[in-house]
Amino acid sequence: DTEDPITQLRYEVELSSNNTFTTTPGYYWASGLGTAARTYVDVPATPVLTAGTTYYWRVRTVDKNCLRSAWSTTQTFTVVANRAPNAVTTGFAPTGTQQISDQTPELTWNAATPPDPDADDTAATMTYQVQVDDNSAFTSPEFTGTTAVGATTINVTTTLTVGVRYYWRVLPVDRKGLAATAWSATQDFRVVANQAPAAPTSGFDPSDGEEITTATPRIQW
Protein backbone atom coordinates (compact mmCIF):
# COMPACT_ATOMS: atom_id res chain seq x y z
CA ASP A 1 0.00 0.00 0.00
CA THR A 2 1.29 3.48 -0.83
CA GLU A 3 0.18 4.63 2.61
CA ASP A 4 2.66 2.19 4.16
CA PRO A 5 6.07 3.71 3.33
CA ILE A 6 9.14 1.66 4.16
CA THR A 7 10.03 4.10 6.95
CA GLN A 8 6.91 2.98 8.86
CA LEU A 9 7.27 -0.78 8.43
CA ARG A 10 8.37 -3.02 11.27
CA TYR A 11 9.53 -6.63 11.29
CA GLU A 12 9.09 -9.81 13.31
CA VAL A 13 11.83 -12.43 13.39
CA GLU A 14 11.55 -16.07 14.43
CA LEU A 15 14.54 -18.30 15.20
CA SER A 16 14.43 -22.02 15.93
CA SER A 17 16.59 -25.12 16.00
CA ASN A 18 14.19 -26.89 13.64
CA ASN A 19 12.70 -25.89 10.30
CA THR A 20 9.11 -26.17 11.50
CA PHE A 21 9.72 -23.54 14.20
CA THR A 22 8.20 -25.76 16.88
CA THR A 23 11.23 -25.81 19.17
CA THR A 24 10.30 -24.98 22.74
CA PRO A 25 11.36 -22.52 23.78
CA GLY A 26 11.82 -20.74 20.49
CA TYR A 27 13.32 -17.30 19.90
CA TYR A 28 11.11 -14.50 18.72
CA TRP A 29 11.51 -10.75 18.38
CA ALA A 30 9.11 -8.04 17.31
CA SER A 31 10.63 -4.65 16.59
CA GLY A 32 8.85 -1.90 18.48
CA LEU A 33 7.30 1.33 17.19
CA GLY A 34 10.59 3.14 17.71
CA THR A 35 12.44 0.78 15.38
CA ALA A 36 10.46 1.27 12.19
CA ALA A 37 12.49 0.62 9.02
CA ARG A 38 15.24 -1.20 10.95
CA THR A 39 16.05 -4.38 9.05
CA TYR A 40 18.05 -6.31 11.64
CA VAL A 41 17.86 -7.72 15.14
CA ASP A 42 20.75 -8.60 17.43
CA VAL A 43 20.40 -12.03 19.00
CA PRO A 44 20.61 -11.47 22.78
CA ALA A 45 23.16 -13.15 25.03
CA THR A 46 20.45 -15.26 26.67
CA PRO A 47 19.26 -17.81 25.92
CA VAL A 48 22.64 -18.84 24.52
CA LEU A 49 22.79 -20.41 21.07
CA THR A 50 24.44 -23.83 21.15
CA ALA A 51 27.68 -24.60 19.32
CA GLY A 52 27.26 -27.39 16.79
CA THR A 53 23.58 -26.57 16.21
CA THR A 54 22.00 -25.46 12.95
CA TYR A 55 19.42 -22.71 13.41
CA TYR A 56 16.56 -21.67 11.15
CA TRP A 57 15.19 -18.14 10.92
CA ARG A 58 12.56 -16.18 9.05
CA VAL A 59 11.15 -12.65 9.03
CA ARG A 60 7.84 -11.00 8.23
CA THR A 61 6.71 -7.42 7.76
CA VAL A 62 4.23 -5.54 9.94
CA ASP A 63 2.55 -2.34 8.73
CA LYS A 64 1.34 0.59 10.81
CA ASN A 65 -2.09 -1.07 11.16
CA CYS A 66 -0.45 -4.27 12.49
CA LEU A 67 -1.24 -6.27 9.37
CA ARG A 68 1.38 -8.95 8.83
CA SER A 69 2.90 -10.36 5.66
CA ALA A 70 3.58 -14.04 5.05
CA TRP A 71 6.87 -15.29 6.48
CA SER A 72 9.98 -14.98 4.30
CA THR A 73 11.73 -18.06 2.99
CA THR A 74 13.60 -19.83 5.77
CA GLN A 75 17.32 -19.12 6.18
CA THR A 76 19.84 -21.21 8.12
CA PHE A 77 23.15 -20.82 9.92
CA THR A 78 25.25 -23.06 12.13
CA VAL A 79 26.94 -22.00 15.35
CA VAL A 80 30.46 -23.39 15.62
CA ALA A 81 33.02 -23.14 18.40
CA ASN A 82 35.48 -20.30 17.92
CA ARG A 83 38.62 -21.54 16.16
CA ALA A 84 42.16 -20.21 16.52
CA PRO A 85 43.57 -17.89 13.83
CA ASN A 86 45.99 -19.12 11.20
CA ALA A 87 49.69 -18.35 11.67
CA VAL A 88 51.41 -15.54 9.78
CA THR A 89 53.79 -16.92 7.13
CA THR A 90 54.66 -14.16 4.63
CA GLY A 91 55.55 -10.52 4.12
CA PHE A 92 58.02 -10.14 6.99
CA ALA A 93 60.30 -7.10 6.97
CA PRO A 94 63.01 -6.61 8.06
CA THR A 95 64.22 -10.21 7.91
CA GLY A 96 67.09 -12.39 6.73
CA THR A 97 69.65 -10.71 9.02
CA GLN A 98 69.02 -7.50 7.09
CA GLN A 99 71.13 -4.59 8.33
CA ILE A 100 69.16 -1.53 9.37
CA SER A 101 70.22 1.72 11.03
CA ASP A 102 66.83 2.59 12.52
CA GLN A 103 66.95 1.83 16.26
CA THR A 104 63.15 2.00 16.56
CA PRO A 105 62.20 0.16 13.37
CA GLU A 106 58.83 -0.56 11.84
CA LEU A 107 58.06 -4.27 11.56
CA THR A 108 55.61 -5.49 8.90
CA TRP A 109 54.04 -8.76 7.74
CA ASN A 110 51.07 -10.04 5.72
CA ALA A 111 47.87 -11.37 7.23
CA ALA A 112 47.40 -15.08 6.64
CA THR A 113 45.08 -16.09 3.78
CA PRO A 114 42.55 -16.68 5.19
CA PRO A 115 43.47 -15.11 8.54
CA ASP A 116 41.10 -17.38 10.46
CA PRO A 117 38.96 -20.49 9.81
CA ASP A 118 35.90 -18.57 11.04
CA ALA A 119 34.29 -16.35 8.40
CA ASP A 120 33.50 -13.60 10.92
CA ASP A 121 37.17 -13.29 11.91
CA THR A 122 38.58 -11.33 8.99
CA ALA A 123 41.86 -9.53 8.38
CA ALA A 124 40.10 -6.32 9.42
CA THR A 125 39.23 -7.73 12.87
CA MET A 126 42.57 -9.31 13.78
CA THR A 127 45.21 -7.96 16.15
CA TYR A 128 48.78 -9.22 16.50
CA GLN A 129 51.15 -9.65 19.41
CA VAL A 130 54.79 -8.96 18.56
CA GLN A 131 57.97 -9.83 20.44
CA VAL A 132 61.53 -8.58 19.78
CA ASP A 133 64.49 -10.06 21.64
CA ASP A 134 68.26 -10.29 21.35
CA ASN A 135 68.08 -14.07 21.73
CA SER A 136 66.04 -16.48 19.65
CA ALA A 137 64.47 -18.14 22.71
CA PHE A 138 62.62 -14.88 23.60
CA THR A 139 63.35 -15.37 27.28
CA SER A 140 63.40 -11.61 28.05
CA PRO A 141 62.00 -9.61 25.12
CA GLU A 142 63.30 -6.07 24.66
CA PHE A 143 59.95 -5.15 23.13
CA THR A 144 56.45 -6.62 23.38
CA GLY A 145 53.52 -4.92 21.68
CA THR A 146 50.05 -5.37 20.25
CA THR A 147 48.89 -3.81 16.99
CA ALA A 148 45.81 -1.76 16.37
CA VAL A 149 42.85 -3.80 15.08
CA GLY A 150 43.44 -4.81 11.46
CA ALA A 151 47.02 -3.46 11.35
CA THR A 152 49.87 -5.64 10.07
CA THR A 153 52.64 -3.29 11.14
CA ILE A 154 54.04 -2.06 14.43
CA ASN A 155 56.71 0.40 15.49
CA VAL A 156 59.23 -0.81 18.05
CA THR A 157 59.15 1.79 20.83
CA THR A 158 62.22 0.48 22.68
CA THR A 159 65.51 1.91 21.42
CA LEU A 160 67.50 -1.05 20.12
CA THR A 161 71.28 -1.30 20.45
CA VAL A 162 73.66 -0.76 17.53
CA GLY A 163 75.69 -3.86 16.69
CA VAL A 164 73.14 -6.33 18.04
CA ARG A 165 71.24 -8.99 16.11
CA TYR A 166 67.55 -9.04 17.01
CA TYR A 167 64.90 -11.70 16.57
CA TRP A 168 61.17 -11.09 16.22
CA ARG A 169 57.93 -13.01 15.80
CA VAL A 170 54.18 -12.42 15.43
CA LEU A 171 51.11 -14.06 17.01
CA PRO A 172 47.61 -13.40 15.54
CA VAL A 173 44.67 -12.90 17.93
CA ASP A 174 41.03 -12.97 16.79
CA ARG A 175 38.29 -10.55 17.84
CA LYS A 176 37.20 -12.86 20.67
CA GLY A 177 40.72 -12.86 22.14
CA LEU A 178 41.72 -16.34 20.95
CA ALA A 179 45.36 -16.51 19.82
CA ALA A 180 46.88 -18.71 17.14
CA THR A 181 48.26 -22.01 18.38
CA ALA A 182 51.83 -21.03 17.46
CA TRP A 183 53.97 -17.97 16.83
CA SER A 184 55.18 -17.20 13.34
CA ALA A 185 58.60 -18.41 12.25
CA THR A 186 61.31 -16.29 13.88
CA GLN A 187 62.64 -13.39 11.79
CA ASP A 188 65.88 -11.48 12.39
CA PHE A 189 67.76 -8.28 11.59
CA ARG A 190 70.88 -6.50 12.75
CA VAL A 191 71.04 -2.86 13.90
CA VAL A 192 74.11 -1.07 12.51
CA ALA A 193 75.45 2.46 12.85
CA ASN A 194 74.14 4.91 10.29
CA GLN A 195 76.71 5.36 7.54
CA ALA A 196 77.28 8.17 5.05
CA PRO A 197 75.77 7.52 1.60
CA ALA A 198 77.96 6.56 -1.37
CA ALA A 199 78.99 9.24 -3.88
CA PRO A 200 77.67 8.99 -7.47
CA THR A 201 80.07 7.13 -9.78
CA SER A 202 78.41 7.15 -13.20
CA GLY A 203 76.05 8.91 -15.59
CA PHE A 204 77.92 12.23 -15.48
CA ASP A 205 76.86 14.71 -18.19
CA PRO A 206 78.66 16.85 -19.22
CA SER A 207 81.43 14.33 -18.64
CA ASP A 208 85.08 15.04 -17.85
CA GLY A 209 86.66 17.32 -20.46
CA GLU A 210 83.54 17.65 -22.64
CA GLU A 211 83.05 20.91 -24.59
CA ILE A 212 79.51 22.35 -24.68
CA THR A 213 77.95 25.28 -26.59
CA THR A 214 75.33 26.42 -24.07
CA ALA A 215 75.90 28.77 -21.15
CA THR A 216 72.97 27.22 -19.24
CA PRO A 217 73.63 23.51 -19.37
CA ARG A 218 71.82 20.82 -17.43
CA ILE A 219 74.26 18.92 -15.24
CA GLN A 220 73.22 15.40 -14.43
CA TRP A 221 74.54 12.10 -13.10
N, C-alpha and C positions, 0 to 999 in steps of 0.2 A: 504494500500500500504506500502511496506517495506521502501519506500523513505519518508514516513510520520511518523517518530518516535514520540512517545508520548510527547517528550520534545518540539516539534514544533507545537503541536496542540493547538488551541484556542477554546473558547466556547462562545456561545450566550445564554442568559437566558431571558425568557419572563415570566412576572408575571402579573396576572389579577385577578379581582374580579369575573370573570365568567369563566366557563370551555371551552368556545369557543374562549377565548382570544380576544373578540371584545370590551371590556370595553374601553371607551375613557375618559380621556387618560389612556393608559396602561403603563406598566413599562417594560423597555427593556434595556439590557446591552450587549455590545459586548466587550470582553476582547481585549485589544490592542496587538500590536506585542511584547511589552515588558512583557506581562503576559502569554506567552506560557507555557503550562503545569499546570497552576494554575486552580484548580478545585473548585473554590468558588467565589462568589461575595458578597460584603456587601451591603445590601439595604441601600440607603442613607437616611438622615434625612428628606429630602423633595423630592417628596410629601410624607406626613405622611400616614402610613397605619392606617386604622380605626379600633378601638377596636370593637369587636363583629362581625367582617367581616371574612368570610372564603376566603382565597386567593388560587389561582391555579398557579402552575409554571411548567416550562419545560425547557429543555436545549438541545442544539444541538452542534455538533462538526464542527469546521472549520479547513481545512488543510492549508498548506502554499501556495496553489494555490487558496485559497478562495472557494474551493468546500465545500458544506455544507451537513451534514448528515440529515436524517429525525429527527424530534423532538423526544425526549425521551417520555416515558409514563408520563402522568400528575400527579404531586404530589400536595398535599393540606396541608395547615395549617390554623389555626384560631388565630387571634390576640385577646387576652383578656386583660381586665384592670388588672393592677398589683394588686395582693392580698397580704394582710398582712401575715407575717410569723406565724407559729404555736408557742404557748408558750412552754417554757422548763418545763418539768415535772419530770425528773429523773436524777440520777447520781450526786446529790449534795454532796459536801464534802468541808469543815466540816459542819456538821448539827446536829440537835438533841441535842443542848446545849452541844456538845462535848467540852471537855477541851483541849486546845492546849497551848503550851508555845511559839510558834512562833509569834512574834509581827508584822511581815509582812508576813502573810500566803499566800499560794497559794490556790485559790478557783477554784473548778472544777465542771463540770456538763456534761450531755449528750445532744447532739443536739436532737431536736424533731424528730420523725419518722412519716411522712416525715417532714423536717424542714419548708416547705413552700408549699402551694397549687400549686404554679407555678413550672413546671418542670425545668425551667432554673434557679431557685433559689435553689441551692443544699446546703448541709452541707459545702461544700468547698468554697461557696461564701458568707456565712453568717458572720456577726460580731455581737458582743453582748455588750450591755451597762450593767455595773455592779455598784450597789450602796452598800455601807457598812455604817451603822449608829449605834449609841448606843441607838436609840429608834426605835420602830417598825413602826412609822409613817413616817420615813425617811425625817423629816423636815429640817435637817441640816447634810447631810451625811459627815462622816469623810473621805470617799474615794469614788470617782466616776471615772470610767475608761471604756475604750473601748478596746476590744480584737483586735488582729491581725485578718485578714480575715481567716476564717475557724477554728480559735482556739476556744476551749471550756475550756480554763483555763486562769486565770489572776493572777498576783502577786499584792497584796495590797502594795502600795508604801508608804502609811502613816503608821508611827509607832503607833500601837494600844496600849492601856493602860492595864496593868496587873490588873486583878480583875474585868474587865468590861465584860458584856455580849453584844455581837454585833449581829446585824441582817443584812442579805444581800439578794439581789434578782438580777435577770437577765432579760434583755429585748432583744430579738432577733431583728436584723435589716437586711433587705435583701439588695442585691447589688444595688438596686435603691434608697436606703435610707429610705424605708418604714419600720416602726417599728411594732412589734406585737401590738395587741389591748390592751394587759394587761401584766404586769410584771408576773414573775413566783411567785409561793407561796414563802413566806418569810422563809428563813433558819436562823439558829442561832448557835452561838458557844460562848464559854467563854475563854478569855485569862487568863492563870494562870502563876505563877512564875515557872521557870524551877526547877525541883526537882531532887535530886540525884537518880540514878537508884537503884533498889532493889538488894540485894546480893543473889547469888544462894543458894538454900535451899535443893536441892535433886540431885540424880544422881551421887554422889561422888564415885569415884573409883580410887585408893584403898580407902575403907571406913575406918572409925575410928577404929583403933586397928588391922587392917588386916595385916597379915604377907605375904610377897611376896618373890620370889626367884630370881628376876632379879634386877640387879643394874641400869638398864636403863628403868624404868617403864614408861608407859604412864599414866599421871594423867588427869582425866577427870571428868566432872560434868554435 
